[in-house]
Amino acid sequence: RCTGGLFCPAQRKQALLHIASRRAMDIEGLGDKLAEQLVDGGIVSTPADLYRLDLNTLANLERMGEKSAQNLLAAIERSRHPVLARFIYALGIRNVGEATAKDLARHFGKLKSLMDADKTQLQHVPDVGPVVAQSIVAFFAEKHNVDVIEDLLDKKRGGVSPKESAGEPVEE
């Protein structure tokens, strides 16, 4: 297991692929080769950088024409308003899969409430035990993870706005 986090290029590529995956932010058209070009070329170093890509930058990449670039930008734009569960899953918190992300979204309703939760509060969520609770607390305790989230949510930088649900069931 690489411990470099988002500072390690291999980790950045995998984080981008996870965030773009169908069950996370669902950014169609962002695959292995493109993630590699974006990270290796220094174009994308954090997930929020995806939301700052422009047509000219993308169209000038290898194997990317203007039409492919437009399609990718449209997919990125569509991904700006995910349901909270998908956003939580997209963060790549260790031990938090899709089902747990849905349970967390349903229980807390707001990202801020989840981020502020302690281990005891987290363990009130169905199927969240001490190991998962510790993973979540540790994730949000890392300043660089919080910085990435703030960057994604900032209207001028990432512009991502998860649909929060104040304790109501999160729809798929």
Backbone torsions as a table, in degrees:
resi	resn	phi	psi	omega
1	ARG	NA	124.8	178.7
2	CYS	-75.8	134.3	-178.3
3	THR	-104.0	7.2	-178.2
4	GLY	-72.0	-14.0	-178.6
5	GLY	57.8	-144.3	-177.4
6	LEU	-72.0	-1.1	177.0
7	PHE	-84.1	-20.2	-178.8
8	CYS	-89.2	125.6	-178.6
9	PRO	-55.3	-40.2	179.9
10	ALA	-63.4	-40.4	178.5
11	GLN	-66.9	-40.1	179.0
12	ARG	-61.5	-42.9	179.5
13	LYS	-61.5	-47.3	-179.0
14	GLN	-65.6	-37.5	177.8
15	ALA	-63.3	-42.4	178.7
16	LEU	-63.4	-44.1	-179.8
17	LEU	-63.9	-38.5	178.5
18	HIS	-66.0	-47.2	-179.4
19	ILE	-60.7	-39.5	-177.6
20	ALA	-78.4	-12.6	-174.3
21	SER	-59.2	156.6	-175.3
22	ARG	-56.0	-38.4	-176.2
23	ARG	-85.4	-6.1	177.4
24	ALA	-103.8	-108.9	-177.4
25	MET	-85.3	-11.0	174.6
26	ASP	57.7	58.9	178.4
27	ILE	-98.9	92.3	-177.7
28	GLU	-66.2	133.8	177.4
29	GLY	102.9	-8.3	177.4
30	LEU	-99.0	97.4	-178.4
31	GLY	-112.2	-170.9	-175.8
32	ASP	-53.4	-52.4	-175.4
33	LYS	-63.5	-41.3	-179.7
34	LEU	-68.9	-42.9	177.8
35	ALA	-58.9	-40.8	178.8
36	GLU	-61.4	-47.1	179.2
37	GLN	-62.6	-42.2	-177.3
38	LEU	-65.7	-42.4	-179.0
39	VAL	-76.5	-49.4	-177.9
40	ASP	-63.6	-30.1	179.3
41	GLY	-84.0	-0.4	179.1
42	GLY	72.3	15.9	-178.3
43	ILE	-80.6	-37.7	-179.6
44	VAL	-125.7	120.2	175.5
45	SER	-119.7	-19.2	173.8
46	THR	-130.9	159.0	179.1
47	PRO	-55.5	-34.3	-179.1
48	ALA	-64.5	-25.8	178.3
49	ASP	-60.3	-27.9	176.7
50	LEU	-57.6	-37.3	-175.2
51	TYR	-81.9	-0.8	177.1
52	ARG	-110.8	4.8	179.2
53	LEU	-66.3	150.1	177.7
54	ASP	-127.3	166.5	-175.5
55	LEU	-57.8	-46.1	-177.3
56	ASN	-61.3	-45.7	-179.8
57	THR	-60.9	-48.7	-177.9
58	LEU	-67.4	-44.3	-176.4
59	ALA	-63.6	-24.1	180.0
60	ASN	-88.3	0.7	177.0
61	LEU	-79.5	156.5	178.3
62	GLU	-59.5	136.5	179.1
63	ARG	61.9	22.6	178.1
64	MET	-125.3	115.8	174.1
65	GLY	-95.8	-178.6	-178.6
66	GLU	-63.6	-40.3	-178.6
67	LYS	-65.5	-44.2	177.6
68	SER	-62.7	-40.4	178.7
69	ALA	-63.2	-43.1	178.4
70	GLN	-62.3	-42.6	179.2
71	ASN	-62.8	-42.3	179.2
72	LEU	-65.7	-43.3	178.5
73	LEU	-61.8	-37.2	177.7
74	ALA	-66.4	-40.4	178.3
75	ALA	-65.5	-40.2	177.3
76	ILE	-62.8	-43.9	179.8
77	GLU	-61.1	-42.4	179.6
78	ARG	-64.3	-26.0	-175.9
79	SER	-83.9	-0.8	-176.2
80	ARG	-69.5	-16.3	-176.3
81	HIS	-127.9	63.1	-179.8
82	PRO	-76.2	160.2	170.2
83	VAL	-68.6	154.7	-175.1
84	LEU	-56.5	-39.9	-178.7
85	ALA	-59.7	-41.9	178.9
86	ARG	-66.3	-39.0	179.7
87	PHE	-64.2	-44.7	178.6
88	ILE	-60.5	-46.4	178.9
89	TYR	-61.4	-41.2	-178.3
90	ALA	-62.5	-25.9	-179.0
91	LEU	-64.6	-21.9	177.4
92	GLY	73.4	36.5	178.4
93	ILE	-69.6	129.5	-178.9
94	ARG	-56.6	136.0	179.4
95	ASN	71.7	7.1	178.2
96	VAL	-111.2	104.3	177.2
97	GLY	-94.8	-169.0	-177.8
98	GLU	-60.0	-46.7	-177.0
99	ALA	-63.4	-43.6	179.5
100	THR	-66.1	-39.2	178.1
101	ALA	-60.5	-41.0	178.0
102	LYS	-64.2	-43.9	179.1
103	ASP	-62.2	-41.6	179.7
104	LEU	-64.6	-43.8	179.6
105	ALA	-63.2	-43.8	-179.3
106	ARG	-63.9	-43.1	-176.1
107	HIS	-71.7	-46.8	-174.2
108	PHE	-91.8	-31.2	175.8
109	GLY	75.1	-27.8	-178.5
110	LYS	-135.1	142.4	-179.8
111	LEU	-59.5	-43.3	-178.3
112	LYS	-59.7	-40.2	178.9
113	SER	-63.6	-41.2	177.6
114	LEU	-65.0	-45.3	-178.1
115	MET	-62.7	-31.0	-178.2
116	ASP	-88.9	-7.6	-175.1
117	ALA	-69.9	144.4	174.8
118	ASP	-97.5	177.6	-176.4
119	LYS	-58.9	-39.4	-179.1
120	THR	-65.1	-45.9	179.0
121	GLN	-62.9	-40.4	-179.5
122	LEU	-63.9	-35.8	-178.0
123	GLN	-73.3	-3.8	172.7
124	HIS	-80.9	-10.5	178.7
125	VAL	-81.3	134.4	178.1
126	PRO	-52.6	137.1	177.1
127	ASP	65.8	13.2	174.3
128	VAL	-104.9	110.4	177.9
129	GLY	-102.6	-169.4	-176.6
130	PRO	-60.3	-37.4	-177.9
131	VAL	-67.9	-47.4	179.6
132	VAL	-66.1	-42.9	179.5
133	ALA	-59.4	-43.5	179.3
134	GLN	-64.2	-39.8	178.5
135	SER	-61.1	-42.1	-179.1
136	ILE	-67.6	-47.1	179.3
137	VAL	-60.4	-44.9	-179.6
138	ALA	-62.9	-39.9	-180.0
139	PHE	-60.4	-49.4	-177.3
140	PHE	-76.4	-13.1	176.2
141	ALA	-79.9	-18.3	179.6
142	GLU	-79.6	118.3	-177.8
143	LYS	-57.0	-41.1	-177.9
144	HIS	-65.5	-30.0	176.2
145	ASN	-68.6	-42.9	178.6
146	VAL	-64.9	-39.8	178.0
147	ASP	-60.6	-42.7	178.8
148	VAL	-62.4	-43.3	179.4
149	ILE	-63.7	-47.0	179.3
150	GLU	-61.0	-39.2	177.9
151	ASP	-63.4	-43.2	178.1
152	LEU	-62.5	-40.8	-175.0
153	LEU	-81.1	-21.7	-178.4
154	ASP	-61.6	125.7	-175.7
155	LYS	-61.2	-31.4	-178.6
156	LYS	-86.5	-18.4	-177.3
157	ARG	-105.6	-71.9	-178.3
158	GLY	-91.8	-44.1	179.7
159	GLY	71.4	20.2	178.3
160	VAL	-84.5	136.3	-177.5
161	SER	-136.9	91.5	-179.6
162	PRO	-63.9	143.6	176.8
163	LYS	-79.9	109.0	-179.0
164	GLU	-89.1	160.7	-169.4
165	SER	-136.2	26.7	174.2
166	ALA	26.3	52.2	174.3
167	GLY	82.0	-2.5	178.3
168	GLU	-83.4	159.9	177.7
169	PRO	-58.3	135.9	179.0
170	VAL	-84.9	128.8	-179.6
171	GLU	-85.6	154.1	-179.9
172	GLU	-85.4	NA	NA
